[in-house]
Amino acid sequence: MNDHIVRATAADTGIRAFACTTKNLVEKARQAHNTSPVVTAALGRLLSAGAMMGSMLKGEKDLLTLQMKGDGPVKGLVVTADPRGCVKGYAHVPDVILPANAVGKLDVGGAVGKGYLSVIKDMGLKEPYVGQTELQTGEIAEDLTYYFAVSEQIPSCVGLGVLMERDNTVRQAGGFIVQLMPFTEESIILRLEENLKKIPSVTAMLDGGDSPERMLERVLEGLEPKVTDTLPCRFQCNCDKTRVERALISLGRKELQDMIDEGREIEVNCHFCARDYLFTVEELQKLYQRAGG
């Protein structure tokens, strides 16, 4: 099944919902960053959420950034997404190894720890929108549910999951976000709550062959869900050598001169996709000339 996001409404537009399958993009992130299983699960959950939340953006050039900072060994996670289903991200410490949690699952909450979730929306205004809430569990889905309720005042339910193979590759990944509009009737809320109690986990549904469309059918059973849009999603970084050159120039002539004086090529690494860019002394000298000032 190709990675994609489904957008839907239900209960006569009283509910809006999103679901995704993201196995391939999470596996690509795992390969790029060589993440351990627990970090793959943590980053994969946040990438899935980022892809769905990115699809909520209105403007073509809008950008969403999710930052989790915690006192656990992974230190933090960063994910950036756009409205077209492109998402990228990284973990501060990618190789954390932890024992399973009390229910025998990957201990994402233990890896993340206590801290804060920041949601940054750059919509082309003077200042980006920034919402910040305290992490509730570090398990990510619950933390985003809390964020939506507290920071955006939108009652929501978030389900996220990543299932690993024995060889530590990604077997399944994806999730859903269901949000109640202000005028939603109490009977609809009760039906949704009953549905959520009955459904298995996200990874169990995906591993059983459910598509994102089918997941939403199960979550929104009896509420007349209607798919409004489907879009592909992928792990994609927009870095290139030109962007890295601009970043180096922005450091200023003194920093560039110090690099030149060392007399050897330098390597610049992109946090988001782990790609390396090499610059020779001659290339640094050209950047020094372009820096001016």
The 8 nearest C-alpha neighbors of each residue, nearest first, counted from 0:
[[1, 2, 210, 20, 3, 22, 23, 208],
 [2, 0, 3, 23, 20, 231, 21, 22],
 [3, 1, 21, 20, 232, 231, 23, 0],
 [2, 4, 231, 232, 19, 230, 20, 1],
 [5, 3, 19, 230, 229, 18, 231, 232],
 [4, 6, 229, 18, 17, 228, 19, 211],
 [7, 5, 17, 228, 227, 226, 16, 229],
 [6, 8, 226, 227, 16, 225, 15, 17],
 [7, 9, 15, 12, 225, 14, 224, 16],
 [10, 8, 224, 14, 12, 223, 11, 222],
 [9, 11, 222, 13, 12, 223, 14, 224],
 [10, 12, 9, 13, 8, 14, 223, 222],
 [13, 11, 14, 9, 8, 10, 15, 180],
 [14, 12, 183, 10, 180, 11, 179, 9],
 [15, 13, 179, 9, 12, 8, 178, 180],
 [16, 14, 8, 178, 7, 177, 9, 12],
 [15, 17, 177, 7, 176, 6, 8, 178],
 [18, 16, 6, 176, 175, 5, 7, 51],
 [19, 17, 175, 211, 5, 174, 4, 176],
 [20, 18, 4, 173, 211, 174, 3, 5],
 [19, 21, 173, 2, 3, 172, 22, 211],
 [20, 22, 2, 173, 172, 24, 23, 25],
 [23, 21, 172, 171, 25, 24, 26, 20],
 [24, 22, 26, 25, 21, 27, 2, 1],
 [23, 25, 234, 27, 233, 26, 21, 22],
 [26, 24, 28, 43, 27, 22, 23, 21],
 [27, 25, 29, 23, 28, 24, 169, 22],
 [26, 28, 24, 30, 25, 29, 31, 23],
 [29, 27, 25, 31, 26, 30, 32, 24],
 [30, 28, 26, 34, 33, 27, 32, 31],
 [29, 31, 33, 27, 28, 32, 26, 34],
 [32, 30, 28, 29, 33, 272, 273, 27],
 [31, 33, 34, 29, 30, 28, 273, 93],
 [34, 32, 30, 29, 31, 35, 93, 94],
 [35, 33, 93, 29, 94, 32, 39, 38],
 [34, 36, 94, 38, 37, 39, 95, 93],
 [37, 35, 39, 38, 167, 40, 34, 163],
 [36, 38, 40, 39, 105, 35, 107, 41],
 [37, 39, 41, 35, 40, 36, 34, 42],
 [40, 38, 36, 42, 37, 34, 41, 43],
 [41, 39, 43, 37, 161, 38, 42, 44],
 [42, 40, 38, 44, 43, 39, 107, 37],
 [41, 43, 45, 39, 44, 40, 38, 46],
 [44, 42, 46, 40, 25, 45, 41, 39],
 [43, 45, 47, 41, 42, 46, 159, 160],
 [44, 46, 48, 42, 47, 43, 49, 41],
 [47, 45, 49, 43, 48, 44, 42, 50],
 [48, 46, 44, 50, 45, 49, 173, 43],
 [49, 47, 45, 51, 46, 50, 52, 44],
 [48, 50, 46, 52, 47, 51, 53, 80],
 [49, 51, 53, 47, 48, 52, 84, 86],
 [52, 50, 54, 48, 53, 49, 17, 47],
 [51, 53, 49, 55, 54, 50, 48, 56],
 [54, 52, 82, 81, 80, 50, 55, 51],
 [53, 55, 82, 51, 52, 56, 84, 50],
 [56, 54, 52, 53, 57, 82, 51, 50],
 [57, 55, 54, 82, 53, 58, 61, 52],
 [56, 58, 55, 59, 61, 82, 54, 122],
 [59, 57, 61, 60, 56, 122, 82, 123],
 [60, 58, 61, 82, 57, 81, 83, 56],
 [59, 61, 58, 62, 122, 81, 123, 82],
 [62, 60, 122, 58, 121, 59, 81, 56],
 [63, 61, 81, 121, 120, 80, 60, 122],
 [62, 64, 120, 80, 79, 119, 53, 81],
 [63, 65, 79, 119, 78, 118, 66, 120],
 [66, 64, 118, 78, 77, 117, 79, 119],
 [67, 65, 77, 117, 116, 76, 68, 64],
 [68, 66, 116, 76, 75, 115, 117, 69],
 [69, 67, 75, 115, 114, 74, 66, 116],
 [68, 70, 114, 113, 112, 111, 74, 71],
 [69, 71, 112, 113, 74, 114, 72, 111],
 [72, 70, 112, 111, 110, 69, 74, 73],
 [71, 73, 74, 110, 95, 70, 111, 92],
 [72, 74, 92, 110, 71, 75, 111, 91],
 [75, 73, 72, 69, 71, 91, 70, 68],
 [74, 76, 68, 67, 91, 73, 69, 90],
 [75, 77, 90, 67, 66, 89, 91, 42],
 [76, 78, 66, 88, 89, 65, 90, 67],
 [79, 77, 88, 65, 64, 87, 46, 49],
 [78, 80, 64, 87, 63, 86, 88, 65],
 [81, 79, 86, 53, 63, 85, 49, 50],
 [80, 82, 53, 62, 83, 85, 84, 63],
 [83, 81, 54, 53, 56, 84, 59, 55],
 [84, 82, 81, 85, 54, 232, 230, 53],
 [83, 85, 232, 50, 82, 231, 81, 233],
 [86, 84, 233, 83, 235, 232, 81, 80],
 [85, 87, 80, 234, 79, 235, 50, 233],
 [88, 86, 234, 79, 78, 235, 236, 271],
 [89, 87, 78, 271, 77, 79, 46, 86],
 [88, 90, 271, 77, 76, 270, 91, 78],
 [89, 91, 76, 93, 92, 75, 77, 42],
 [90, 92, 75, 74, 73, 76, 93, 89],
 [91, 93, 73, 90, 94, 74, 95, 72],
 [94, 92, 34, 90, 95, 38, 91, 35],
 [93, 95, 35, 34, 92, 96, 38, 33],
 [96, 94, 93, 35, 73, 92, 97, 38],
 [95, 97, 94, 35, 37, 98, 36, 38],
 [98, 96, 99, 95, 106, 37, 110, 105],
 [97, 99, 100, 96, 106, 105, 103, 104],
 [100, 98, 103, 105, 104, 106, 97, 101],
 [101, 99, 106, 103, 104, 102, 105, 98],
 [100, 102, 103, 99, 104, 106, 98, 105],
 [103, 101, 100, 104, 99, 105, 106, 98],
 [102, 104, 99, 100, 101, 105, 106, 98],
 [105, 103, 99, 100, 102, 106, 101, 107],
 [104, 106, 99, 37, 107, 100, 103, 40],
 [105, 107, 100, 109, 108, 99, 104, 110],
 [108, 106, 110, 109, 138, 41, 105, 37],
 [109, 107, 137, 138, 111, 110, 106, 112],
 [110, 108, 112, 106, 107, 111, 71, 137],
 [109, 111, 71, 107, 108, 73, 72, 112],
 [112, 110, 71, 108, 69, 137, 109, 73],
 [113, 111, 71, 69, 70, 109, 137, 108],
 [114, 112, 69, 70, 134, 137, 111, 71],
 [113, 115, 69, 134, 68, 133, 70, 112],
 [116, 114, 133, 134, 68, 132, 67, 117],
 [115, 117, 67, 132, 131, 66, 134, 133],
 [116, 118, 131, 66, 130, 65, 119, 67],
 [117, 119, 65, 130, 129, 64, 131, 66],
 [120, 118, 129, 64, 128, 63, 117, 121],
 [121, 119, 63, 128, 127, 62, 122, 64],
 [120, 122, 127, 62, 61, 123, 63, 119],
 [123, 121, 61, 124, 120, 127, 62, 58],
 [122, 124, 121, 61, 125, 127, 60, 126],
 [123, 125, 126, 122, 127, 121, 128, 120],
 [126, 124, 123, 127, 122, 121, 128, 120],
 [125, 127, 124, 128, 121, 123, 122, 129],
 [128, 126, 121, 120, 129, 124, 119, 122],
 [127, 129, 120, 119, 121, 126, 130, 122],
 [130, 128, 119, 118, 127, 120, 131, 117],
 [131, 129, 118, 117, 150, 119, 128, 132],
 [130, 132, 117, 116, 118, 129, 115, 133],
 [133, 131, 116, 115, 146, 134, 117, 130],
 [132, 134, 115, 114, 116, 135, 131, 142],
 [133, 135, 115, 114, 142, 137, 136, 113],
 [136, 134, 142, 137, 133, 141, 145, 113],
 [135, 137, 138, 108, 134, 142, 141, 139],
 [136, 138, 108, 139, 111, 112, 134, 135],
 [137, 139, 108, 136, 107, 140, 141, 142],
 [140, 138, 142, 137, 141, 143, 45, 44],
 [141, 139, 157, 143, 142, 158, 159, 138],
 [142, 140, 144, 143, 139, 145, 138, 136],
 [141, 143, 139, 145, 140, 135, 144, 134],
 [142, 144, 146, 140, 145, 141, 139, 147],
 [145, 143, 141, 147, 142, 146, 157, 156],
 [144, 146, 142, 148, 143, 147, 149, 141],
 [147, 145, 143, 149, 150, 148, 144, 132],
 [146, 148, 151, 153, 144, 145, 150, 149],
 [149, 147, 152, 153, 154, 145, 146, 151],
 [150, 148, 146, 152, 147, 151, 145, 132],
 [151, 149, 146, 147, 152, 130, 148, 131],
 [150, 152, 147, 153, 149, 148, 146, 130],
 [153, 151, 148, 149, 150, 147, 154, 146],
 [152, 154, 148, 147, 151, 155, 178, 179],
 [155, 153, 148, 179, 178, 152, 147, 156],
 [156, 154, 178, 177, 144, 153, 179, 147],
 [155, 157, 177, 144, 176, 178, 158, 154],
 [156, 158, 176, 140, 144, 175, 155, 177],
 [157, 159, 175, 174, 140, 201, 176, 156],
 [160, 158, 174, 44, 140, 173, 201, 175],
 [159, 161, 202, 201, 172, 173, 44, 174],
 [162, 160, 172, 40, 171, 202, 43, 44],
 [163, 161, 171, 170, 202, 169, 172, 160],
 [162, 164, 169, 170, 167, 168, 161, 165],
 [163, 165, 167, 166, 168, 170, 169, 162],
 [164, 166, 167, 163, 168, 170, 169, 36],
 [165, 167, 164, 168, 163, 169, 36, 170],
 [168, 166, 164, 165, 163, 36, 169, 35],
 [169, 167, 164, 166, 163, 170, 26, 165],
 [168, 170, 163, 26, 171, 164, 162, 22],
 [169, 171, 163, 164, 162, 168, 22, 172],
 [172, 170, 162, 22, 161, 169, 202, 206],
 [173, 171, 161, 22, 21, 160, 20, 162],
 [174, 172, 20, 21, 19, 47, 160, 159],
 [173, 175, 159, 158, 19, 18, 201, 160],
 [174, 176, 18, 158, 17, 157, 19, 159],
 [175, 177, 157, 17, 16, 156, 18, 158],
 [176, 178, 16, 156, 155, 15, 17, 157],
 [179, 177, 155, 15, 14, 154, 16, 156],
 [180, 178, 14, 154, 13, 155, 183, 181],
 [179, 181, 13, 183, 182, 14, 178, 153],
 [182, 180, 183, 179, 13, 153, 154, 184],
 [181, 183, 180, 184, 13, 179, 185, 14],
 [184, 182, 13, 180, 181, 179, 185, 187],
 [185, 183, 187, 186, 182, 188, 13, 181],
 [184, 186, 188, 187, 189, 183, 190, 182],
 [187, 185, 189, 188, 184, 190, 183, 191],
 [188, 186, 190, 189, 185, 184, 191, 183],
 [187, 189, 185, 191, 186, 190, 192, 184],
 [190, 188, 192, 186, 187, 191, 185, 193],
 [191, 189, 187, 193, 192, 188, 194, 186],
 [190, 192, 194, 188, 193, 189, 187, 195],
 [191, 193, 189, 195, 190, 194, 188, 196],
 [194, 192, 190, 196, 191, 195, 189, 197],
 [195, 193, 191, 197, 196, 192, 218, 190],
 [194, 196, 192, 197, 193, 198, 218, 191],
 [195, 197, 193, 194, 198, 192, 199, 191],
 [198, 196, 194, 195, 193, 199, 218, 217],
 [197, 199, 195, 196, 194, 200, 217, 218],
 [200, 198, 203, 204, 201, 197, 202, 196],
 [199, 201, 203, 202, 204, 198, 160, 158],
 [200, 202, 204, 203, 160, 174, 159, 205],
 [201, 203, 205, 204, 160, 200, 206, 162],
 [204, 202, 206, 200, 201, 205, 207, 199],
 [203, 205, 207, 201, 209, 202, 206, 200],
 [206, 204, 209, 202, 208, 207, 203, 201],
 [207, 205, 203, 208, 204, 202, 171, 209],
 [208, 206, 204, 205, 209, 203, 202, 210],
 [207, 209, 205, 206, 210, 204, 203, 213],
 [210, 208, 205, 204, 213, 207, 214, 211],
 [209, 211, 213, 212, 214, 208, 205, 20],
 [212, 210, 214, 18, 19, 213, 20, 215],
 [213, 211, 210, 215, 214, 216, 5, 18],
 [212, 214, 216, 210, 215, 209, 211, 217],
 [215, 213, 211, 217, 216, 212, 209, 210],
 [216, 214, 218, 217, 212, 213, 219, 211],
 [215, 217, 213, 219, 214, 220, 218, 212],
 [218, 216, 220, 214, 215, 219, 213, 198],
 [217, 219, 215, 216, 194, 220, 195, 214],
 [220, 218, 216, 222, 217, 215, 224, 221],
 [219, 221, 217, 216, 222, 218, 194, 223],
 [220, 222, 223, 219, 190, 224, 216, 10],
 [221, 223, 10, 219, 220, 9, 224, 187],
 [224, 222, 9, 221, 10, 225, 220, 219],
 [225, 223, 9, 8, 222, 219, 7, 226],
 [224, 226, 7, 8, 9, 227, 223, 6],
 [225, 227, 7, 6, 228, 8, 224, 5],
 [228, 226, 7, 6, 225, 8, 229, 5],
 [227, 229, 6, 226, 5, 230, 7, 4],
 [230, 228, 5, 4, 6, 3, 231, 227],
 [229, 231, 4, 3, 232, 5, 228, 84],
 [232, 230, 3, 2, 84, 4, 233, 229],
 [233, 231, 84, 3, 2, 85, 230, 4],
 [234, 232, 24, 85, 235, 86, 84, 231],
 [233, 235, 24, 86, 87, 85, 27, 28],
 [236, 234, 85, 87, 86, 233, 237, 272],
 [235, 237, 238, 87, 272, 271, 234, 86],
 [238, 236, 235, 239, 242, 87, 272, 271],
 [237, 239, 236, 242, 240, 243, 269, 241],
 [238, 240, 242, 241, 243, 237, 276, 236],
 [239, 241, 243, 242, 244, 276, 238, 245],
 [242, 240, 244, 243, 239, 245, 238, 246],
 [243, 241, 245, 244, 240, 239, 238, 246],
 [242, 244, 246, 240, 245, 241, 247, 239],
 [245, 243, 241, 247, 246, 242, 240, 248],
 [246, 244, 248, 242, 243, 247, 249, 241],
 [245, 247, 243, 249, 244, 248, 242, 250],
 [246, 248, 244, 250, 249, 245, 243, 255],
 [249, 247, 245, 250, 290, 246, 251, 286],
 [248, 250, 246, 251, 247, 245, 290, 244],
 [251, 249, 247, 248, 254, 246, 252, 255],
 [252, 250, 249, 253, 248, 254, 290, 255],
 [251, 253, 255, 254, 287, 256, 290, 250],
 [252, 254, 256, 255, 251, 257, 250, 258],
 [255, 253, 257, 256, 252, 251, 250, 258],
 [254, 256, 252, 258, 257, 253, 287, 259],
 [257, 255, 259, 253, 258, 254, 252, 260],
 [256, 258, 260, 254, 255, 259, 253, 261],
 [259, 257, 255, 261, 256, 260, 254, 262],
 [258, 260, 256, 261, 262, 257, 280, 255],
 [261, 259, 257, 262, 258, 256, 263, 255],
 [262, 260, 258, 259, 263, 257, 264, 256],
 [261, 263, 260, 259, 280, 264, 258, 279],
 [264, 262, 261, 280, 265, 279, 259, 258],
 [263, 265, 279, 278, 280, 277, 266, 262],
 [264, 266, 278, 277, 263, 267, 279, 258],
 [265, 267, 277, 276, 275, 278, 268, 264],
 [268, 266, 276, 275, 277, 265, 269, 243],
 [267, 269, 275, 274, 273, 270, 276, 266],
 [270, 268, 273, 274, 271, 272, 275, 267],
 [271, 269, 273, 272, 268, 89, 274, 88],
 [270, 272, 88, 89, 269, 273, 87, 236],
 [271, 273, 274, 269, 31, 270, 236, 32],
 [274, 272, 269, 270, 268, 31, 271, 32],
 [275, 273, 269, 272, 268, 276, 270, 31],
 [274, 276, 268, 267, 266, 273, 269, 277],
 [277, 275, 267, 266, 268, 278, 240, 274],
 [276, 278, 266, 265, 267, 275, 279, 264],
 [279, 277, 265, 264, 282, 266, 283, 280],
 [280, 278, 264, 282, 281, 283, 277, 265],
 [279, 281, 283, 282, 264, 259, 263, 284],
 [282, 280, 284, 279, 283, 285, 278, 259],
 [283, 281, 279, 285, 284, 280, 278, 286],
 [284, 282, 286, 280, 285, 281, 287, 279],
 [283, 285, 287, 281, 282, 286, 280, 288],
 [286, 284, 282, 288, 287, 283, 289, 281],
 [285, 287, 289, 283, 288, 284, 290, 248],
 [288, 286, 284, 290, 285, 289, 252, 255],
 [287, 289, 285, 286, 290, 291, 284, 252],
 [290, 288, 286, 287, 291, 285, 248, 284],
 [289, 291, 287, 248, 288, 286, 252, 251],
 [292, 290, 289, 288, 287, 252, 251, 286],
 [291, 290, 252, 251, 289, 288, 287, 253]]
